[in-house]
Amino acid sequence: MITIKVNNQFKEISENSSVAHLLHQLAQPEHGIAVAINQKIITKSNWESQFLNQGDDVLIIQATQGG
């Protein structure tokens, strides 16, 4: 297990977890979100291949509608 920070909350996840795996574990939608790791945006096409490391700081931003 490794410890990462997701939106300022510490989470323990399995080693060799990808961004896609994390989003699935957190029940996050695939559309309308942006993901950054250590302040670097990860494009959706890289979610399967981008693996998380001990101490990573993950930010998940949900798009909202408003006016």
Distance bins in CASP14 RR format, pairs under 12 A and 6 or more apart:
PFRMAT RR
TARGET T0000
AUTHOR 0000-0000-0000
RMODE 2
METHOD distances of the structure
MODEL  1
1 10 0 0 0 0 0 1 0 0 0 0 0
1 11 0 0 0 0 1 0 0 0 0 0 0
1 12 1 0 1 0 0 0 0 0 0 0 0
1 13 1 0 0 1 0 0 0 0 0 0 0
1 14 1 0 0 1 0 0 0 0 0 0 0
1 15 1 0 0 1 0 0 0 0 0 0 0
1 16 0 0 0 0 0 1 0 0 0 0 0
1 17 0 0 0 0 1 0 0 0 0 0 0
1 52 0 0 0 0 0 1 0 0 0 0 0
1 54 0 0 0 0 1 0 0 0 0 0 0
1 55 0 0 0 0 0 1 0 0 0 0 0
2 10 0 0 0 0 0 1 0 0 0 0 0
2 11 0 0 0 0 1 0 0 0 0 0 0
2 12 1 0 0 1 0 0 0 0 0 0 0
2 13 1 0 0 1 0 0 0 0 0 0 0
2 14 1 0 0 1 0 0 0 0 0 0 0
2 15 1 0 1 0 0 0 0 0 0 0 0
2 16 0 0 0 0 1 0 0 0 0 0 0
2 17 1 0 0 1 0 0 0 0 0 0 0
2 22 0 0 0 0 0 1 0 0 0 0 0
2 51 0 0 0 0 0 1 0 0 0 0 0
2 52 1 0 0 1 0 0 0 0 0 0 0
2 53 1 0 0 1 0 0 0 0 0 0 0
2 54 1 0 1 0 0 0 0 0 0 0 0
2 55 1 0 0 1 0 0 0 0 0 0 0
2 56 0 0 0 0 1 0 0 0 0 0 0
2 58 0 0 0 0 0 1 0 0 0 0 0
3 9 0 0 0 0 0 1 0 0 0 0 0
3 10 1 0 1 0 0 0 0 0 0 0 0
3 11 1 0 0 1 0 0 0 0 0 0 0
3 12 1 0 1 0 0 0 0 0 0 0 0
3 13 0 0 0 0 1 0 0 0 0 0 0
3 14 0 0 0 0 0 1 0 0 0 0 0
3 15 0 0 0 0 0 1 0 0 0 0 0
3 17 0 0 0 0 0 1 0 0 0 0 0
3 52 0 0 0 0 0 1 0 0 0 0 0
3 53 0 0 0 0 0 1 0 0 0 0 0
3 54 1 0 0 1 0 0 0 0 0 0 0
3 55 1 0 0 1 0 0 0 0 0 0 0
3 56 0 0 0 0 1 0 0 0 0 0 0
3 57 0 0 0 0 0 1 0 0 0 0 0
3 58 0 0 0 0 0 1 0 0 0 0 0
4 10 1 0 0 1 0 0 0 0 0 0 0
4 11 1 0 1 0 0 0 0 0 0 0 0
4 12 0 0 0 0 1 0 0 0 0 0 0
4 13 1 0 0 1 0 0 0 0 0 0 0
4 14 0 0 0 0 0 1 0 0 0 0 0
4 15 0 0 0 0 0 1 0 0 0 0 0
4 17 0 0 0 0 1 0 0 0 0 0 0
4 19 0 0 0 0 0 1 0 0 0 0 0
4 21 0 0 0 0 0 1 0 0 0 0 0
4 22 1 0 0 1 0 0 0 0 0 0 0
4 25 0 0 0 0 0 1 0 0 0 0 0
4 26 0 0 0 0 0 1 0 0 0 0 0
4 37 0 0 0 0 1 0 0 0 0 0 0
4 38 0 0 0 0 0 1 0 0 0 0 0
4 51 0 0 0 0 0 1 0 0 0 0 0
4 52 1 0 1 0 0 0 0 0 0 0 0
4 53 1 0 0 1 0 0 0 0 0 0 0
4 54 1 0 0 1 0 0 0 0 0 0 0
4 55 1 0 1 0 0 0 0 0 0 0 0
4 56 1 0 1 0 0 0 0 0 0 0 0
4 57 1 0 0 1 0 0 0 0 0 0 0
4 58 1 0 1 0 0 0 0 0 0 0 0
4 59 0 0 0 0 0 1 0 0 0 0 0
4 60 0 0 0 0 0 1 0 0 0 0 0
5 11 1 0 0 1 0 0 0 0 0 0 0
5 12 0 0 0 0 0 1 0 0 0 0 0
5 13 0 0 0 0 0 1 0 0 0 0 0
5 22 0 0 0 0 0 1 0 0 0 0 0
5 36 0 0 0 0 0 1 0 0 0 0 0
5 37 0 0 0 0 0 1 0 0 0 0 0
5 38 0 0 0 0 1 0 0 0 0 0 0
5 52 0 0 0 0 0 1 0 0 0 0 0
5 53 0 0 0 0 0 1 0 0 0 0 0
5 54 0 0 0 0 0 1 0 0 0 0 0
5 55 1 0 0 1 0 0 0 0 0 0 0
5 56 1 0 0 1 0 0 0 0 0 0 0
5 57 1 0 1 0 0 0 0 0 0 0 0
5 58 1 0 0 1 0 0 0 0 0 0 0
5 59 0 0 0 0 1 0 0 0 0 0 0
5 60 0 0 0 0 0 1 0 0 0 0 0
6 12 0 0 0 0 0 1 0 0 0 0 0
6 13 0 0 0 0 1 0 0 0 0 0 0
6 17 0 0 0 0 0 1 0 0 0 0 0
6 19 0 0 0 0 0 1 0 0 0 0 0
6 22 1 0 0 1 0 0 0 0 0 0 0
6 23 0 0 0 0 0 1 0 0 0 0 0
6 25 0 0 0 0 1 0 0 0 0 0 0
6 26 1 0 0 1 0 0 0 0 0 0 0
6 28 0 0 0 0 1 0 0 0 0 0 0
6 35 0 0 0 0 1 0 0 0 0 0 0
6 36 0 0 0 0 0 1 0 0 0 0 0
6 37 0 0 0 0 0 1 0 0 0 0 0
6 52 0 0 0 0 1 0 0 0 0 0 0
6 55 0 0 0 0 0 1 0 0 0 0 0
6 56 0 0 0 0 1 0 0 0 0 0 0
6 57 0 0 0 0 1 0 0 0 0 0 0
6 58 1 0 1 0 0 0 0 0 0 0 0
6 59 1 0 0 1 0 0 0 0 0 0 0
6 60 1 0 0 1 0 0 0 0 0 0 0
6 61 0 0 0 0 0 1 0 0 0 0 0
7 22 0 0 0 0 0 1 0 0 0 0 0
7 26 0 0 0 0 1 0 0 0 0 0 0
7 28 0 0 0 0 0 1 0 0 0 0 0
7 33 0 0 0 0 0 1 0 0 0 0 0
7 35 0 0 0 0 0 1 0 0 0 0 0
7 36 0 0 0 0 0 1 0 0 0 0 0
7 57 0 0 0 0 1 0 0 0 0 0 0
7 58 1 0 0 1 0 0 0 0 0 0 0
7 59 1 0 0 1 0 0 0 0 0 0 0
7 60 1 0 1 0 0 0 0 0 0 0 0
7 61 0 0 0 0 1 0 0 0 0 0 0
7 62 0 0 0 0 1 0 0 0 0 0 0
8 57 0 0 0 0 1 0 0 0 0 0 0
8 58 0 0 0 0 1 0 0 0 0 0 0
8 59 0 0 0 0 1 0 0 0 0 0 0
8 60 0 0 0 0 0 1 0 0 0 0 0
9 26 0 0 0 0 0 1 0 0 0 0 0
9 57 0 0 0 0 0 1 0 0 0 0 0
9 58 0 0 0 0 1 0 0 0 0 0 0
9 59 0 0 0 0 0 1 0 0 0 0 0
9 60 0 0 0 0 0 1 0 0 0 0 0
10 54 0 0 0 0 0 1 0 0 0 0 0
10 55 0 0 0 0 1 0 0 0 0 0 0
10 56 0 0 0 0 0 1 0 0 0 0 0
10 57 0 0 0 0 0 1 0 0 0 0 0
10 58 0 0 0 0 0 1 0 0 0 0 0
11 17 0 0 0 0 0 1 0 0 0 0 0
11 22 0 0 0 0 1 0 0 0 0 0 0
11 25 0 0 0 0 1 0 0 0 0 0 0
11 26 0 0 0 0 1 0 0 0 0 0 0
11 52 0 0 0 0 1 0 0 0 0 0 0
11 54 0 0 0 0 0 1 0 0 0 0 0
11 55 0 0 0 0 0 1 0 0 0 0 0
11 56 0 0 0 0 0 1 0 0 0 0 0
11 57 0 0 0 0 0 1 0 0 0 0 0
11 58 0 0 0 0 1 0 0 0 0 0 0
11 60 0 0 0 0 0 1 0 0 0 0 0
12 22 0 0 0 0 0 1 0 0 0 0 0
12 25 0 0 0 0 0 1 0 0 0 0 0
12 52 0 0 0 0 0 1 0 0 0 0 0
12 54 0 0 0 0 0 1 0 0 0 0 0
12 55 0 0 0 0 0 1 0 0 0 0 0
13 19 0 0 0 0 0 1 0 0 0 0 0
13 21 1 0 0 1 0 0 0 0 0 0 0
13 22 1 0 0 1 0 0 0 0 0 0 0
13 23 0 0 0 0 0 1 0 0 0 0 0
13 24 0 0 0 0 0 1 0 0 0 0 0
13 25 1 0 0 1 0 0 0 0 0 0 0
13 26 0 0 0 0 1 0 0 0 0 0 0
13 51 0 0 0 0 0 1 0 0 0 0 0
13 52 1 0 0 1 0 0 0 0 0 0 0
13 53 0 0 0 0 0 1 0 0 0 0 0
13 54 0 0 0 0 0 1 0 0 0 0 0
13 55 0 0 0 0 0 1 0 0 0 0 0
13 56 0 0 0 0 1 0 0 0 0 0 0
13 58 0 0 0 0 1 0 0 0 0 0 0
14 21 1 0 0 1 0 0 0 0 0 0 0
14 22 0 0 0 0 1 0 0 0 0 0 0
14 24 0 0 0 0 0 1 0 0 0 0 0
14 25 0 0 0 0 1 0 0 0 0 0 0
14 51 0 0 0 0 0 1 0 0 0 0 0
14 52 0 0 0 0 1 0 0 0 0 0 0
14 54 0 0 0 0 0 1 0 0 0 0 0
15 21 0 0 0 0 0 1 0 0 0 0 0
15 51 0 0 0 0 1 0 0 0 0 0 0
15 52 0 0 0 0 1 0 0 0 0 0 0
15 53 0 0 0 0 1 0 0 0 0 0 0
15 54 0 0 0 0 1 0 0 0 0 0 0
16 22 0 0 0 0 0 1 0 0 0 0 0
16 49 0 0 0 0 0 1 0 0 0 0 0
16 50 0 0 0 0 0 1 0 0 0 0 0
16 51 1 0 0 1 0 0 0 0 0 0 0
16 52 0 0 0 0 1 0 0 0 0 0 0
16 53 0 0 0 0 0 1 0 0 0 0 0
16 54 0 0 0 0 0 1 0 0 0 0 0
17 23 0 0 0 0 0 1 0 0 0 0 0
17 24 0 0 0 0 1 0 0 0 0 0 0
17 25 1 0 0 1 0 0 0 0 0 0 0
17 26 0 0 0 0 0 1 0 0 0 0 0
17 37 0 0 0 0 0 1 0 0 0 0 0
17 47 0 0 0 0 0 1 0 0 0 0 0
17 48 0 0 0 0 0 1 0 0 0 0 0
17 50 0 0 0 0 0 1 0 0 0 0 0
17 51 1 0 0 1 0 0 0 0 0 0 0
17 52 1 0 1 0 0 0 0 0 0 0 0
17 53 0 0 0 0 1 0 0 0 0 0 0
17 54 0 0 0 0 0 1 0 0 0 0 0
17 56 0 0 0 0 0 1 0 0 0 0 0
17 58 0 0 0 0 0 1 0 0 0 0 0
18 24 0 0 0 0 1 0 0 0 0 0 0
18 25 0 0 0 0 0 1 0 0 0 0 0
18 35 0 0 0 0 0 1 0 0 0 0 0
18 37 0 0 0 0 0 1 0 0 0 0 0
18 42 0 0 0 0 1 0 0 0 0 0 0
18 46 0 0 0 0 1 0 0 0 0 0 0
18 47 1 0 0 1 0 0 0 0 0 0 0
18 48 1 0 1 0 0 0 0 0 0 0 0
18 49 1 0 0 1 0 0 0 0 0 0 0
18 50 1 0 0 1 0 0 0 0 0 0 0
18 51 1 0 1 0 0 0 0 0 0 0 0
18 52 1 0 0 1 0 0 0 0 0 0 0
18 53 0 0 0 0 0 1 0 0 0 0 0
18 56 0 0 0 0 0 1 0 0 0 0 0
18 58 0 0 0 0 0 1 0 0 0 0 0
19 25 0 0 0 0 0 1 0 0 0 0 0
19 26 0 0 0 0 0 1 0 0 0 0 0
19 28 0 0 0 0 1 0 0 0 0 0 0
19 30 0 0 0 0 0 1 0 0 0 0 0
19 33 0 0 0 0 0 1 0 0 0 0 0
19 34 0 0 0 0 0 1 0 0 0 0 0
19 35 1 0 1 0 0 0 0 0 0 0 0
19 36 0 0 0 0 0 1 0 0 0 0 0
19 37 1 0 0 1 0 0 0 0 0 0 0
19 40 0 0 0 0 0 1 0 0 0 0 0
19 41 0 0 0 0 0 1 0 0 0 0 0
19 42 1 0 1 0 0 0 0 0 0 0 0
19 43 0 0 0 0 0 1 0 0 0 0 0
19 44 0 0 0 0 1 0 0 0 0 0 0
19 45 0 0 0 0 0 1 0 0 0 0 0
19 46 1 0 0 1 0 0 0 0 0 0 0
19 47 1 0 1 0 0 0 0 0 0 0 0
19 48 1 0 0 1 0 0 0 0 0 0 0
19 49 0 0 0 0 1 0 0 0 0 0 0
19 50 1 0 1 0 0 0 0 0 0 0 0
19 51 1 0 0 1 0 0 0 0 0 0 0
19 52 1 0 0 1 0 0 0 0 0 0 0
19 53 0 0 0 0 0 1 0 0 0 0 0
19 56 0 0 0 0 1 0 0 0 0 0 0
19 58 1 0 0 1 0 0 0 0 0 0 0
19 59 0 0 0 0 0 1 0 0 0 0 0
19 60 0 0 0 0 1 0 0 0 0 0 0
20 26 0 0 0 0 0 1 0 0 0 0 0
20 28 0 0 0 0 1 0 0 0 0 0 0
20 30 0 0 0 0 1 0 0 0 0 0 0
20 33 0 0 0 0 0 1 0 0 0 0 0
20 35 0 0 0 0 1 0 0 0 0 0 0
20 42 0 0 0 0 0 1 0 0 0 0 0
20 44 0 0 0 0 1 0 0 0 0 0 0
20 45 0 0 0 0 0 1 0 0 0 0 0
20 46 0 0 0 0 1 0 0 0 0 0 0
20 47 1 0 1 0 0 0 0 0 0 0 0
20 48 1 0 1 0 0 0 0 0 0 0 0
20 49 0 0 0 0 1 0 0 0 0 0 0
20 50 0 0 0 0 1 0 0 0 0 0 0
20 51 0 0 0 0 0 1 0 0 0 0 0
20 52 0 0 0 0 0 1 0 0 0 0 0
21 28 0 0 0 0 0 1 0 0 0 0 0
21 47 0 0 0 0 1 0 0 0 0 0 0
21 48 0 0 0 0 1 0 0 0 0 0 0
21 49 0 0 0 0 0 1 0 0 0 0 0
21 50 0 0 0 0 0 1 0 0 0 0 0
21 51 0 0 0 0 1 0 0 0 0 0 0
21 52 0 0 0 0 1 0 0 0 0 0 0
22 28 0 0 0 0 1 0 0 0 0 0 0
22 33 0 0 0 0 0 1 0 0 0 0 0
22 35 0 0 0 0 1 0 0 0 0 0 0
22 37 0 0 0 0 1 0 0 0 0 0 0
22 42 0 0 0 0 0 1 0 0 0 0 0
22 47 0 0 0 0 1 0 0 0 0 0 0
22 48 0 0 0 0 0 1 0 0 0 0 0
22 50 0 0 0 0 1 0 0 0 0 0 0
22 51 0 0 0 0 1 0 0 0 0 0 0
22 52 1 0 0 1 0 0 0 0 0 0 0
22 56 0 0 0 0 1 0 0 0 0 0 0
22 58 1 0 0 1 0 0 0 0 0 0 0
22 59 0 0 0 0 0 1 0 0 0 0 0
22 60 0 0 0 0 1 0 0 0 0 0 0
23 29 0 0 0 0 1 0 0 0 0 0 0
23 30 1 0 0 1 0 0 0 0 0 0 0
23 31 0 0 0 0 0 1 0 0 0 0 0
23 32 0 0 0 0 0 1 0 0 0 0 0
23 33 1 0 0 1 0 0 0 0 0 0 0
23 34 0 0 0 0 0 1 0 0 0 0 0
23 35 1 0 0 1 0 0 0 0 0 0 0
23 42 0 0 0 0 0 1 0 0 0 0 0
23 44 0 0 0 0 0 1 0 0 0 0 0
23 47 1 0 0 1 0 0 0 0 0 0 0
23 48 0 0 0 0 0 1 0 0 0 0 0
23 50 0 0 0 0 0 1 0 0 0 0 0
23 52 0 0 0 0 0 1 0 0 0 0 0
23 58 0 0 0 0 1 0 0 0 0 0 0
23 60 1 0 0 1 0 0 0 0 0 0 0
23 62 0 0 0 0 0 1 0 0 0 0 0
24 30 0 0 0 0 1 0 0 0 0 0 0
24 47 0 0 0 0 1 0 0 0 0 0 0
24 48 0 0 0 0 0 1 0 0 0 0 0
25 52 0 0 0 0 0 1 0 0 0 0 0
25 58 0 0 0 0 0 1 0 0 0 0 0
25 60 0 0 0 0 0 1 0 0 0 0 0
26 33 0 0 0 0 0 1 0 0 0 0 0
26 35 0 0 0 0 0 1 0 0 0 0 0
26 58 0 0 0 0 1 0 0 0 0 0 0
26 60 1 0 0 1 0 0 0 0 0 0 0
26 62 0 0 0 0 0 1 0 0 0 0 0
27 33 0 0 0 0 0 1 0 0 0 0 0
27 60 0 0 0 0 0 1 0 0 0 0 0
28 34 0 0 0 0 0 1 0 0 0 0 0
28 35 0 0 0 0 1 0 0 0 0 0 0
28 44 0 0 0 0 0 1 0 0 0 0 0
28 47 0 0 0 0 0 1 0 0 0 0 0
28 58 0 0 0 0 0 1 0 0 0 0 0
28 60 1 0 0 1 0 0 0 0 0 0 0
28 61 0 0 0 0 0 1 0 0 0 0 0
28 62 0 0 0 0 1 0 0 0 0 0 0
29 35 0 0 0 0 0 1 0 0 0 0 0
29 44 0 0 0 0 0 1 0 0 0 0 0
29 60 0 0 0 0 0 1 0 0 0 0 0
29 62 1 0 0 1 0 0 0 0 0 0 0
29 63 0 0 0 0 1 0 0 0 0 0 0
30 44 1 0 0 1 0 0 0 0 0 0 0
30 47 0 0 0 0 1 0 0 0 0 0 0
30 48 0 0 0 0 0 1 0 0 0 0 0
30 60 0 0 0 0 0 1 0 0 0 0 0
30 62 0 0 0 0 0 1 0 0 0 0 0
31 44 0 0 0 0 1 0 0 0 0 0 0
31 62 0 0 0 0 0 1 0 0 0 0 0
31 63 0 0 0 0 1 0 0 0 0 0 0
32 44 0 0 0 0 1 0 0 0 0 0 0
32 60 0 0 0 0 0 1 0 0 0 0 0
32 61 0 0 0 0 1 0 0 0 0 0 0
32 62 1 0 0 1 0 0 0 0 0 0 0
32 63 1 0 1 0 0 0 0 0 0 0 0
32 64 0 0 0 0 1 0 0 0 0 0 0
32 65 0 0 0 0 0 1 0 0 0 0 0
33 41 0 0 0 0 0 1 0 0 0 0 0
33 42 0 0 0 0 0 1 0 0 0 0 0
33 44 0 0 0 0 1 0 0 0 0 0 0
33 47 0 0 0 0 0 1 0 0 0 0 0
33 58 0 0 0 0 0 1 0 0 0 0 0
33 59 0 0 0 0 0 1 0 0 0 0 0
33 60 1 0 1 0 0 0 0 0 0 0 0
33 61 1 0 0 1 0 0 0 0 0 0 0
33 62 1 0 1 0 0 0 0 0 0 0 0
33 63 1 0 0 1 0 0 0 0 0 0 0
33 64 0 0 0 0 0 1 0 0 0 0 0
34 40 0 0 0 0 0 1 0 0 0 0 0
34 41 1 0 0 1 0 0 0 0 0 0 0
34 42 0 0 0 0 1 0 0 0 0 0 0
34 43 0 0 0 0 1 0 0 0 0 0 0
34 44 0 0 0 0 1 0 0 0 0 0 0
34 47 0 0 0 0 0 1 0 0 0 0 0
34 58 0 0 0 0 0 1 0 0 0 0 0
34 59 0 0 0 0 1 0 0 0 0 0 0
34 60 1 0 0 1 0 0 0 0 0 0 0
34 61 1 0 1 0 0 0 0 0 0 0 0
34 62 0 0 0 0 1 0 0 0 0 0 0
34 63 1 0 0 1 0 0 0 0 0 0 0
34 64 0 0 0 0 0 1 0 0 0 0 0
35 41 1 0 0 1 0 0 0 0 0 0 0
35 42 1 0 1 0 0 0 0 0 0 0 0
35 43 0 0 0 0 1 0 0 0 0 0 0
35 44 0 0 0 0 1 0 0 0 0 0 0
35 45 0 0 0 0 0 1 0 0 0 0 0
35 46 0 0 0 0 1 0 0 0 0 0 0
35 47 1 0 0 1 0 0 0 0 0 0 0
35 50 0 0 0 0 1 0 0 0 0 0 0
35 52 0 0 0 0 0 1 0 0 0 0 0
35 56 0 0 0 0 0 1 0 0 0 0 0
35 57 0 0 0 0 0 1 0 0 0 0 0
35 58 1 0 0 1 0 0 0 0 0 0 0
35 59 1 0 0 1 0 0 0 0 0 0 0
35 60 1 0 1 0 0 0 0 0 0 0 0
35 61 1 0 0 1 0 0 0 0 0 0 0
35 62 0 0 0 0 0 1 0 0 0 0 0
36 42 1 0 0 1 0 0 0 0 0 0 0
36 43 0 0 0 0 0 1 0 0 0 0 0
36 46 0 0 0 0 0 1 0 0 0 0 0
36 50 0 0 0 0 0 1 0 0 0 0 0
36 56 0 0 0 0 0 1 0 0 0 0 0
36 57 0 0 0 0 1 0 0 0 0 0 0
36 58 1 0 0 1 0 0 0 0 0 0 0
36 59 1 0 1 0 0 0 0 0 0 0 0
36 60 0 0 0 0 1 0 0 0 0 0 0
36 61 1 0 0 1 0 0 0 0 0 0 0
37 43 0 0 0 0 0 1 0 0 0 0 0
37 46 0 0 0 0 0 1 0 0 0 0 0
37 47 0 0 0 0 0 1 0 0 0 0 0
37 50 1 0 0 1 0 0 0 0 0 0 0
37 51 0 0 0 0 1 0 0 0 0 0 0
37 52 1 0 0 1 0 0 0 0 0 0 0
37 53 0 0 0 0 1 0 0 0 0 0 0
37 55 0 0 0 0 0 1 0 0 0 0 0
37 56 1 0 1 0 0 0 0 0 0 0 0
37 57 1 0 0 1 0 0 0 0 0 0 0
37 58 1 0 1 0 0 0 0 0 0 0 0
37 59 1 0 0 1 0 0 0 0 0 0 0
37 60 0 0 0 0 0 1 0 0 0 0 0
38 50 0 0 0 0 0 1 0 0 0 0 0
38 52 0 0 0 0 0 1 0 0 0 0 0
38 53 0 0 0 0 1 0 0 0 0 0 0
38 55 0 0 0 0 1 0 0 0 0 0 0
38 56 1 0 0 1 0 0 0 0 0 0 0
38 57 1 0 1 0 0 0 0 0 0 0 0
38 58 0 0 0 0 1 0 0 0 0 0 0
38 59 0 0 0 0 1 0 0 0 0 0 0
39 56 0 0 0 0 0 1 0 0 0 0 0
39 57 1 0 0 1 0 0 0 0 0 0 0
39 58 0 0 0 0 0 1 0 0 0 0 0
39 59 1 0 0 1 0 0 0 0 0 0 0
40 46 0 0 0 0 0 1 0 0 0 0 0
40 50 0 0 0 0 1 0 0 0 0 0 0
40 56 0 0 0 0 0 1 0 0 0 0 0
40 57 0 0 0 0 0 1 0 0 0 0 0
40 58 0 0 0 0 0 1 0 0 0 0 0
40 59 0 0 0 0 1 0 0 0 0 0 0
41 47 0 0 0 0 0 1 0 0 0 0 0
41 50 0 0 0 0 0 1 0 0 0 0 0
41 58 0 0 0 0 0 1 0 0 0 0 0
41 59 0 0 0 0 1 0 0 0 0 0 0
41 60 0 0 0 0 0 1 0 0 0 0 0
41 61 0 0 0 0 1 0 0 0 0 0 0
42 48 0 0 0 0 0 1 0 0 0 0 0
42 49 0 0 0 0 1 0 0 0 0 0 0
42 50 1 0 1 0 0 0 0 0 0 0 0
42 51 0 0 0 0 0 1 0 0 0 0 0
42 52 0 0 0 0 0 1 0 0 0 0 0
42 56 0 0 0 0 0 1 0 0 0 0 0
42 58 0 0 0 0 1 0 0 0 0 0 0
42 59 0 0 0 0 0 1 0 0 0 0 0
42 60 0 0 0 0 0 1 0 0 0 0 0
42 61 0 0 0 0 0 1 0 0 0 0 0
43 49 0 0 0 0 0 1 0 0 0 0 0
43 50 0 0 0 0 1 0 0 0 0 0 0
44 50 0 0 0 0 0 1 0 0 0 0 0
47 58 0 0 0 0 0 1 0 0 0 0 0
47 60 0 0 0 0 0 1 0 0 0 0 0
50 56 0 0 0 0 1 0 0 0 0 0 0
50 58 0 0 0 0 0 1 0 0 0 0 0
51 58 0 0 0 0 0 1 0 0 0 0 0
52 58 1 0 0 1 0 0 0 0 0 0 0
END
